[in-house]
């Protein structure tokens, strides 16, 4: 998780700047405090950071760690309840498993215009294998297969947007991504429900949806179908000076910058397209992207998969281009699998 914490440092430096250290933060389920203490020490914008942990064993370590950082306040308490009168510029929810028990208190603790950061690691629920649990927990039907993790990210975002609206607050994503076995969202929480969220949540029928094929078993969602990235925020992201995984984080920031320009729900892969269309061999990613660009559509690689790409083209156009670029099937020969019958009398 070191690279993920590097990304958190990059985010808060881009969002809050590194000048006046007058911001306040709260890490809801802090464990030993690594994330929150790094944000306080390296983020540049925080003057105070509260770290809450319920486990007595973890809290003892947390208190010891917090004593080394001016402005850190360790608290042995249940993070599901916000501190009395709390109003933070930044609230971080990064529990083991589902963040749902912490969401309502976290949203209530974000000052208007502040940031809510949420991680979910329950991808068996969000990404399809445990579909019934997803419907019970998040009120949504998950996407299965390779697009399942992004579907899980969008289910979480829709849940957060609905939770914010229930509290009379707006929800505007700044940065949201899929990594390894978790999904993470950074969002601005506004004072009142605002128009930008209207139309950003939808249930998708894979037959009528004009993007990548989502698989059988739909409709899926409700899903967040609005943007994952705020282009201004993404444009301000820079390599953190004390990154634990500098090369990894640098590559991710570059991919976010590319992807923010073609911010569409879900992505394609040439292999998946060839399989679905029954083609003998997939064309190269470079060839597909070049053909789409020549046809007047934007494309960008996605952080979610090395060979994945997003595009403004409709599915029919993408499939037509892939068919045209796919190499023709080779004619069958005896060497390709058919053995001729032996001659009479042959051993």
C-alpha positions in Angstrom: 0.0 0.0 0.0 3.0 2.3 0.0 2.4 3.5 -3.5 -1.3 4.2 -2.7 -0.1 6.4 0.2 2.3 8.1 -2.2 -0.8 8.9 -4.4 -2.5 10.3 -1.3 0.4 12.6 -0.6 0.4 13.7 -4.3 -3.4 14.4 -4.1 -3.3 16.6 -1.0 -0.4 18.6 -2.3 -2.2 19.2 -5.5 -5.5 20.0 -3.8 -4.4 22.1 -0.8 -1.0 23.4 -1.9 2.1 23.4 0.2 2.0 26.9 1.6 0.0 27.8 4.7 -0.4 24.8 7.0 -3.9 25.7 8.1 -5.9 22.6 7.0 -7.3 20.0 9.2 -7.7 16.3 8.5 -9.2 13.1 10.1 -8.2 9.5 9.4 -11.2 7.5 10.5 -9.7 4.0 10.9 -6.1 4.9 11.3 -4.6 1.6 12.6 -1.0 2.6 13.4 -1.4 5.9 11.6 0.9 5.5 8.6 -1.4 7.2 6.0 -2.5 10.1 8.2 1.0 10.8 9.5 2.5 10.8 6.0 -0.2 13.3 4.9 0.5 15.5 7.9 4.3 15.4 7.4 4.5 15.3 3.6 1.3 16.8 2.4 2.3 20.4 3.2 -1.1 21.8 3.9 -2.1 20.4 7.2 -1.6 22.0 10.6 -3.6 19.4 12.5 -4.6 15.8 11.9 -6.8 13.6 14.0 -6.2 9.8 13.9 -9.0 7.5 15.3 -8.6 3.8 16.0 -10.8 1.5 18.0 -8.4 -1.5 18.5 -6.6 -1.1 21.8 -3.5 -2.8 20.6 -3.2 -0.7 17.4 -4.1 2.4 19.4 -1.1 2.0 21.7 1.2 2.0 18.7 -0.8 4.9 17.1 -0.3 7.0 20.2 3.4 6.3 20.3 3.7 7.2 16.6 1.6 10.4 16.8 3.9 11.8 19.6 6.6 12.2 17.0 4.6 14.5 14.7 3.5 18.0 15.8 -0.2 18.5 15.0 -1.1 14.8 15.2 -3.8 13.8 17.7 -4.4 10.1 18.4 -7.7 9.1 19.7 -8.8 5.6 20.9 -12.4 5.7 19.7 -14.9 4.2 17.3 -14.5 6.0 13.9 -18.1 5.3 12.9 -19.1 8.4 15.0 -17.6 11.8 14.0 -16.0 13.8 16.8 -18.4 16.3 18.4 -18.5 19.6 16.4 -16.1 18.2 13.9 -15.5 20.1 10.6 -12.5 18.9 8.6 -11.0 19.9 5.3 -10.1 16.3 4.6 -11.6 13.0 5.9 -10.0 9.7 4.9 -11.8 6.3 5.2 -9.5 3.4 4.5 -10.8 0.4 6.5 -10.3 -3.3 5.9 -13.3 -4.4 3.8 -16.3 -2.3 3.2 -16.3 1.4 4.1 -20.1 1.5 4.6 -20.2 1.7 8.4 -18.0 4.8 8.3 -19.5 6.7 5.4 -22.4 8.7 7.1 -20.2 10.0 9.9 -17.4 10.8 7.5 -19.6 12.8 5.2 -21.1 14.7 8.1 -17.5 15.6 9.3 -16.4 17.2 6.0 -16.7 20.9 5.9 -18.4 22.4 2.7 -15.9 22.3 -0.1 -13.7 19.7 1.7 -12.6 16.3 0.5 -13.8 12.8 1.3 -11.4 10.0 0.5 -12.7 6.4 0.6 -11.2 3.0 0.0 -13.0 -0.3 -0.4 -11.3 -3.6 -0.5 -14.4 -5.8 -0.6 -14.0 -6.5 -4.4 -15.5 -10.0 -4.1 -18.7 -8.1 -3.3 -18.3 -5.0 -5.5 -16.9 -6.8 -8.6 -19.4 -9.6 -9.1 -18.6 -13.0 -7.4 -20.8 -12.2 -4.4 -23.6 -10.4 -6.3 -26.3 -11.0 -3.7 -24.1 -9.4 -1.0 -23.5 -6.4 -3.3 -27.2 -5.9 -3.7 -27.8 -6.1 0.0 -24.8 -3.9 0.9 -24.6 -1.3 -1.8 -28.1 -1.7 -3.4 -26.6 -2.5 -6.8 -26.1 -5.3 -9.2 -22.4 -5.7 -10.0 -20.6 -6.2 -13.3 -18.7 -9.5 -13.5 -15.5 -10.4 -15.4 -12.6 -8.1 -16.3 -14.7 -4.9 -16.1 -15.9 -5.9 -12.6 -13.4 -3.8 -10.7 -14.3 -0.6 -12.5 -17.9 -1.6 -12.1 -17.2 -1.9 -8.4 -15.6 1.5 -8.3 -18.6 3.0 -10.0 -21.0 1.2 -7.6 -19.1 2.7 -4.6 -19.2 6.2 -6.2 -22.9 5.9 -6.8 -23.4 4.8 -3.1 -21.3 7.8 -1.9 -23.2 10.2 -4.1 -26.5 8.9 -2.8 -25.3 9.1 0.8 -24.1 12.7 0.4 -27.5 13.6 -1.1 -29.3 12.0 1.8 -27.3 14.4 4.0 -28.2 17.4 1.8 -24.6 17.5 0.3 -23.2 17.4 -3.2 -20.6 14.9 -4.4 -18.0 15.7 -7.1 -15.3 13.2 -7.9 -11.7 14.6 -8.2 -9.8 11.3 -8.6 -11.1 7.7 -8.6 -9.2 4.6 -9.6 -8.8 0.8 -9.5 -5.6 -0.7 -8.1 -4.7 -4.2 -7.2 -7.4 -5.5 -4.9 -9.0 -2.2 -3.9 -10.8 0.9 -5.3 -10.4 4.4 -4.1 -12.3 7.7 -4.5 -11.4 11.3 -3.7 -14.4 13.6 -3.9 -15.4 17.1 -3.0 -18.3 17.3 -0.7 -20.4 20.5 -1.2 -22.8 22.4 0.9 -26.0 21.4 -0.8 -27.1 19.0 -3.6 -26.1 20.5 -6.9 -26.9 19.9 -10.5 -23.6 18.3 -11.6 -24.7 15.0 -10.0 -27.9 14.9 -11.9 -27.7 12.2 -14.6 -24.4 10.9 -13.3 -26.0 7.8 -11.7 -27.7 5.2 -14.0 -28.5 1.5 -14.3 -26.9 0.1 -17.5 -28.5 -2.4 -19.8 -25.6 -4.1 -21.7 -27.7 -4.4 -24.8 -28.6 -0.7 -25.1 -25.4 0.7 -23.5 -23.2 2.0 -26.3 -19.9 1.5 -24.6 -17.9 -1.7 -23.9 -19.8 -5.0 -23.6 -20.6 -5.5 -19.9 -21.6 -9.1 -20.1 -24.7 -11.1 -19.4 -26.9 -10.8 -16.4 -27.7 -7.1 -16.5 -29.0 -4.5 -16.0 -26.1 -3.4 -13.8 -26.0 -0.8 -11.2 -26.9 1.8 -10.1 -23.5 3.0 -11.3 -21.7 6.3 -11.3 -21.5 7.1 -15.1 -20.1 10.5 -14.7 -16.3 11.4 -14.7 -13.7 9.7 -12.6 -11.3 12.6 -12.9 -11.3 16.4 -12.4 -8.9 17.6 -15.2 -7.7 20.6 -13.2 -6.8 18.5 -10.2 -5.2 15.7 -12.3 -3.2 18.4 -14.1 -1.8 19.6 -10.8 -0.7 16.2 -9.6 3.1 15.9 -9.3 5.5 13.3 -8.0 5.7 13.5 -4.2 9.2 14.4 -3.0 9.5 11.5 -0.6 7.7 8.8 -2.6 8.2 5.2 -1.4 7.5 3.9 -4.9 8.6 6.8 -7.2 8.6 5.0 -10.5 5.3 3.3 -9.9 3.6 6.6 -8.9 5.2 8.6 -11.7 3.7 6.1 -14.2 0.3 6.2 -12.6 0.2 10.0 -12.6 1.1 10.0 -16.3 -1.7 7.5 -17.1 -4.3 9.6 -15.1 -3.3 12.7 -17.1 -3.8 10.8 -20.4 -7.0 9.2 -19.3 -8.7 12.3 -17.9 -9.0 13.6 -21.5 -11.2 10.6 -22.5 -13.2 10.1 -19.3 -15.8 7.6 -20.4 -17.4 4.7 -18.5 -15.5 1.4 -19.0 -12.8 0.5 -21.4 -12.0 -2.0 -24.2 -9.2 -4.5 -24.7 -8.3 -5.8 -28.1 -8.1 -9.4 -26.8 -11.6 -9.2 -25.3 -13.0 -7.7 -28.5 -11.5 -10.4 -30.7 -12.9 -13.1 -28.4 -16.4 -11.6 -28.4 -16.3 -11.1 -32.2 -15.0 -14.6 -32.9 -11.8 -13.4 -34.6 -8.8 -15.5 -35.1 -6.3 -13.0 -33.6 -6.6 -9.5 -32.0 -5.1 -6.5 -33.7 -2.5 -4.5 -31.8 -3.6 -1.8 -29.4 -1.5 0.7 -31.4 -3.3 -0.2 -34.6 -6.8 0.1 -33.1 -6.0 3.5 -31.5 -4.5 4.8 -34.7 -7.6 3.8 -36.7 -10.0 5.3 -34.2 -7.9 8.6 -34.3 -8.0 8.6 -38.1 -11.8 8.2 -37.8 -12.1 11.3 -35.7 -12.4 9.7 -32.2 -10.4 10.3 -29.1 -8.6 7.4 -27.3 -6.6 7.0 -24.2 -5.0 4.2 -22.3 -6.5 3.3 -19.0 -4.8 2.9 -15.6 -7.1 -0.1 -15.0 -5.4 -2.5 -17.5 -2.1 -2.3 -19.3 -3.8 -3.1 -22.7 -7.1 -1.3 -22.0 -8.2 1.9 -23.8 -11.1 4.3 -23.5 -12.6 6.0 -26.5 -15.3 8.4 -27.6 -16.3 6.1 -30.4 -19.5 4.0 -30.1 -19.2 0.3 -29.7 -20.3 -0.4 -33.3 -17.4 1.7 -34.6 -14.9 0.0 -32.3 -16.0 -3.4 -33.3 -16.0 -2.6 -37.0 -12.4 -1.3 -36.8 -11.3 -4.4 -34.9 -12.8 -6.7 -37.5 -11.1 -4.8 -40.3 -7.7 -4.9 -38.5 -7.8 -8.5 -37.3 -5.6 -10.9 -39.4 -7.6 -13.4 -41.5 -7.7 -17.0 -40.2 -5.1 -19.2 -41.7 -6.3 -22.1 -43.9 -6.2 -25.5 -42.2 -3.5 -27.8 -43.3 -2.4 -31.3 -42.2 0.2 -29.7 -39.9 -2.5 -27.5 -38.3 -4.4 -30.4 -36.7 -5.9 -32.7 -39.5 -4.0 -36.0 -39.9 -4.6 -37.7 -43.3 -5.7 -41.3 -43.3 -2.8 -43.8 -43.5 -2.2 -45.8 -46.8 -3.4 -49.4 -47.0 -0.8 -51.6 -45.5 1.2 -48.8 -43.8 2.4 -49.6 -40.3 
